[in-house]
Amino acid sequence: MTTTSTIRMARENDPTPTTFWARLGAAFAMFRNAKSITGLAILGFFVLIAIFADVLAPFSPTKVDNTARFQPPSAAHWLGTTHIGEDVLSQVIYGTRGVIVVGFLAAIIATVIAIVVGVVSGYVRGWRSESLSALTNVFLVIPGLPLIIIVASMFEDPSLILIAAVLGITGWAWGARVLRAQTMSLRNRDFIQAARANGEPLRRIITVEMLPNLMALIAASFVGTVTAAILGLTTLSYIGVIPVNTYNWGTILNWASAQGAFRQNQWWWYLPPGLCIAAIGVALSLINFGIDEYVNPRLRSAGERARAMKKKGLDVNDAVTAVRPVAAVRPVTAVRPVTPKDPTA
């Protein structure tokens, strides 16, 4: 039997899709449920605001209006003004750009490192696998926030790219650990063994055979890293590690706290950025829940069963499932058996 026929038989016996694009499409099916769609819609709204901030913002975030200090929301300033007359809505819009840039850039850096280290350490064997696993364990115990504070203090004006790079470099270890465990289970599958027997190079086995089957875990790791990076950025900005001239939602909260907006109940200054942080956190959580529902067979079957019940008009929360009434069936009367006559009688 030739090697080509061996690969064909392995693919026919394996439940995974046969082609690269089919496996890739099946992997991104995790975004087809209601939770993921809702989360992606909210996240897309913030991404559009970040892209078109120059068009959407009514004023420059640093424009000062001496005649409108500490003004509540009005027709001229929809979210009020700061202590020196700056428009809060414009600051929130421009601050969205910094949050999105740092969140996605840090997630891209962390995800790339996690894929390279996690998948390679899970596929290879021997000292190479153990060395990459030890490197992952080292980065698991490195405290990210204190390291970022130390790095930021070394620069007079650290850029958002530097902050994103530090967040990404310190946040890849958890994703690499999960990918390594999943890769170790995939490397013994029939289609991987057949590709190895066919002499396929390592890069093709990883990129074509393995990565499409790991897309759900990669997406979950990416979403989790975006969440951690956004929270890290806003935290560092709020405590004053990042310069206040770099606008993001944490910077707005820092200025509001420093000028006593919390004590004077000037809610229009601190509430909008706080709600934005909560909204983008909810969006990322919904996306993560949708991915988890797709990856976990129990949650996926429960979700499909609930959607099927809703289509039939049944209440999912009912303790007892409604049963469609069945038409009454006429009872069958007993028939006395007839003894056949003896033909010789």
Beta strands, then each sheet from edge to edge (+ up, - down):
end
